[in-house]
Amino acid sequence: MERVSTDSAPAAVGPYSQAVVHGDLVFVSGQIPVDPTDGSVPEDIAEQTAQALRNLRNVLEAAGSGMDRVLRVTVFVRDISRFPDVNAVYAGFFTEPYPSRSCVEVSGLPKGVSVEIDAIAFRG
């Protein structure tokens, strides 16, 4: 197993890796909308979604993969009624064939953010 780490996404703040690679698969930990350059978090859920997806993309690229190689995504939102806003931004980061996906409403997320996104992708 290979650990993936990049300064282009928020650093892991616990006993986990930004991503790990096993064989040709990349398992990216949940990315929250923290700007890795200054630690800021956007207010709006659409802007939070874009930042979380940029962080996800940066971790994937550090692993030798990319958004076009994502197989599976899980989206965690604090308010499922805001999912149309999340989905509109999400659609701009992926192309067909879209990855499989689940969306789950949760009672809370780290740093009080509104969205967190993880993924499984392949390299090669």
GULUMSE-292448 format. One record per residue (C-alpha): residue in three letters; x, y, z. Coordinates in nm, 4 decimals, decimal comma. Layout:
residues N
+---------+----------+----------+----------+
| residuo |       px |       py |       pz |
+---------+----------+----------+----------+
|     ala |        X |        Y |        Z |
...
+---------+----------+----------+----------+
END
This chain:
residues 124
+---------+----------+----------+----------+
| residuo |       px |       py |       pz |
+---------+----------+----------+----------+
|     met |   0,0000 |   0,0000 |   0,0000 |
|     glu |   0,1284 |   0,3462 |  -0,0959 |
|     arg |   0,0420 |   0,6641 |   0,0967 |
|     val |  -0,0465 |   0,9766 |  -0,1046 |
|     ser |   0,0154 |   1,3252 |   0,0291 |
|     thr |   0,0038 |   1,6697 |  -0,1330 |
|     asp |   0,0206 |   2,0285 |  -0,0142 |
|     ser |  -0,2493 |   2,1088 |  -0,2730 |
|     ala |  -0,5196 |   1,9725 |  -0,0411 |
|     pro |  -0,5787 |   2,0056 |   0,3329 |
|     ala |  -0,3373 |   1,7989 |   0,5387 |
|     ala |  -0,4693 |   1,4991 |   0,7274 |
|     val |  -0,5523 |   1,6078 |   1,0830 |
|     gly |  -0,5706 |   1,2620 |   1,2347 |
|     pro |  -0,4487 |   0,9084 |   1,1905 |
|     tyr |  -0,5375 |   0,8783 |   0,8224 |
|     ser |  -0,3890 |   0,9548 |   0,4804 |
|     gln |  -0,5212 |   1,1950 |   0,2177 |
|     ala |  -0,5306 |   0,8845 |  -0,0010 |
|     val |  -0,3819 |   0,5402 |  -0,0320 |
|     val |  -0,3108 |   0,3376 |  -0,3435 |
|     his |  -0,3421 |  -0,0375 |  -0,3649 |
|     gly |  -0,2625 |  -0,1855 |  -0,7034 |
|     asp |  -0,4309 |   0,0404 |  -0,9564 |
|     leu |  -0,6948 |   0,1713 |  -0,7140 |
|     val |  -0,6796 |   0,5076 |  -0,5374 |
|     phe |  -0,8871 |   0,5506 |  -0,2207 |
|     val |  -0,9254 |   0,9215 |  -0,1412 |
|     ser |  -1,0290 |   1,0217 |   0,2097 |
|     gly |  -1,3186 |   1,2602 |   0,2519 |
|     gln |  -1,2257 |   1,6070 |   0,1323 |
|     ile |  -1,3796 |   1,9057 |   0,3034 |
|     pro |  -1,3892 |   2,2586 |   0,1584 |
|     val |  -1,0790 |   2,3972 |   0,3263 |
|     asp |  -0,8535 |   2,6057 |   0,1034 |
|     pro |  -0,5079 |   2,4500 |   0,1533 |
|     thr |  -0,3319 |   2,7828 |   0,0956 |
|     asp |  -0,4920 |   2,9770 |   0,3804 |
|     gly |  -0,7268 |   2,7430 |   0,5705 |
|     ser |  -1,0376 |   2,9395 |   0,4779 |
|     val |  -1,3790 |   2,7812 |   0,4216 |
|     pro |  -1,6322 |   2,9392 |   0,1836 |
|     glu |  -1,9739 |   3,0280 |   0,3264 |
|     asp |  -2,1963 |   2,9101 |   0,0401 |
|     ile |  -2,2580 |   2,5363 |  -0,0110 |
|     ala |  -2,1960 |   2,5656 |  -0,3866 |
|     glu |  -1,8576 |   2,7276 |  -0,3222 |
|     gln |  -1,7862 |   2,4665 |  -0,0535 |
|     thr |  -1,8641 |   2,1899 |  -0,3027 |
|     ala |  -1,6291 |   2,3409 |  -0,5606 |
|     gln |  -1,3460 |   2,3662 |  -0,3052 |
|     ala |  -1,3990 |   2,0087 |  -0,1827 |
|     leu |  -1,3907 |   1,8849 |  -0,5426 |
|     arg |  -1,0753 |   2,0853 |  -0,6199 |
|     asn |  -0,9138 |   1,9250 |  -0,3156 |
|     leu |  -1,0285 |   1,5820 |  -0,4342 |
|     arg |  -0,8897 |   1,6498 |  -0,7829 |
|     asn |  -0,5547 |   1,7604 |  -0,6391 |
|     val |  -0,5208 |   1,4447 |  -0,4280 |
|     leu |  -0,6121 |   1,2284 |  -0,7277 |
|     glu |  -0,3524 |   1,4019 |  -0,9432 |
|     ala |  -0,0884 |   1,3543 |  -0,6719 |
|     ala |  -0,1728 |   0,9836 |  -0,6864 |
|     gly |  -0,1298 |   0,9689 |  -1,0651 |
|     ser |  -0,5025 |   0,9626 |  -1,1344 |
|     gly |  -0,7680 |   1,2184 |  -1,2215 |
|     met |  -1,1358 |   1,3067 |  -1,2122 |
|     asp |  -1,1898 |   1,1149 |  -1,5380 |
|     arg |  -1,0815 |   0,7949 |  -1,3615 |
|     val |  -1,3156 |   0,8164 |  -1,0616 |
|     leu |  -1,5255 |   0,5036 |  -1,0194 |
|     arg |  -1,7192 |   0,5786 |  -0,7007 |
|     val |  -1,8063 |   0,8925 |  -0,5019 |
|     thr |  -1,9752 |   0,9449 |  -0,1679 |
|     val |  -2,1138 |   1,2894 |  -0,0911 |
|     phe |  -2,1955 |   1,3788 |   0,2687 |
|     val |  -2,4195 |   1,6837 |   0,3205 |
|     arg |  -2,5535 |   1,8405 |   0,6374 |
|     asp |  -2,8776 |   1,9471 |   0,4681 |
|     ile |  -3,0141 |   1,7206 |   0,1950 |
|     ser |  -3,2459 |   1,9973 |   0,0743 |
|     arg |  -2,9322 |   2,1756 |  -0,0528 |
|     phe |  -2,8301 |   1,8773 |  -0,2672 |
|     pro |  -2,9456 |   2,0431 |  -0,5939 |
|     asp |  -2,6836 |   2,3156 |  -0,5309 |
|     val |  -2,4185 |   2,0494 |  -0,4678 |
|     asn |  -2,5238 |   1,8508 |  -0,7742 |
|     ala |  -2,5059 |   2,1537 |  -1,0052 |
|     val |  -2,1414 |   2,2146 |  -0,9088 |
|     tyr |  -2,0582 |   1,8417 |  -0,9062 |
|     ala |  -2,1754 |   1,8097 |  -1,2678 |
|     gly |  -1,9054 |   2,0538 |  -1,3762 |
|     phe |  -1,6252 |   1,8354 |  -1,2404 |
|     phe |  -1,7229 |   1,5034 |  -1,4036 |
|     thr |  -1,8044 |   1,3837 |  -1,7532 |
|     glu |  -1,9850 |   1,0783 |  -1,8827 |
|     pro |  -1,9713 |   0,8041 |  -1,7980 |
|     tyr |  -2,0294 |   0,9504 |  -1,4534 |
|     pro |  -1,8965 |   0,7629 |  -1,1507 |
|     ser |  -2,1383 |   0,5740 |  -0,9314 |
|     arg |  -2,2413 |   0,7834 |  -0,6337 |
|     ser |  -2,4184 |   0,7906 |  -0,3007 |
|     cys |  -2,5333 |   1,0982 |  -0,1139 |
|     val |  -2,5921 |   1,0830 |   0,2586 |
|     glu |  -2,7305 |   1,3488 |   0,4934 |
|     val |  -2,5310 |   1,3657 |   0,8158 |
|     ser |  -2,5788 |   1,5550 |   1,1409 |
|     gly |  -2,2340 |   1,7129 |   1,1363 |
|     leu |  -1,9034 |   1,7335 |   0,9524 |
|     pro |  -1,5509 |   1,8412 |   1,0536 |
|     lys |  -1,5048 |   2,2163 |   1,1062 |
|     gly |  -1,8805 |   2,2649 |   1,0715 |
|     val |  -1,8671 |   2,2468 |   0,6912 |
|     ser |  -2,1736 |   2,1644 |   0,4830 |
|     val |  -2,0238 |   1,9039 |   0,2475 |
|     glu |  -1,7539 |   1,6345 |   0,2392 |
|     ile |  -1,6677 |   1,4172 |  -0,0619 |
|     asp |  -1,4607 |   1,0992 |  -0,0920 |
|     ala |  -1,3823 |   0,8823 |  -0,3922 |
|     ile |  -1,2335 |   0,5647 |  -0,5317 |
|     ala |  -1,0499 |   0,5926 |  -0,8639 |
|     phe |  -0,8007 |   0,4001 |  -1,0748 |
|     arg |  -0,4570 |   0,4859 |  -1,2058 |
|     gly |  -0,3166 |   0,4006 |  -1,5410 |
+---------+----------+----------+----------+
END
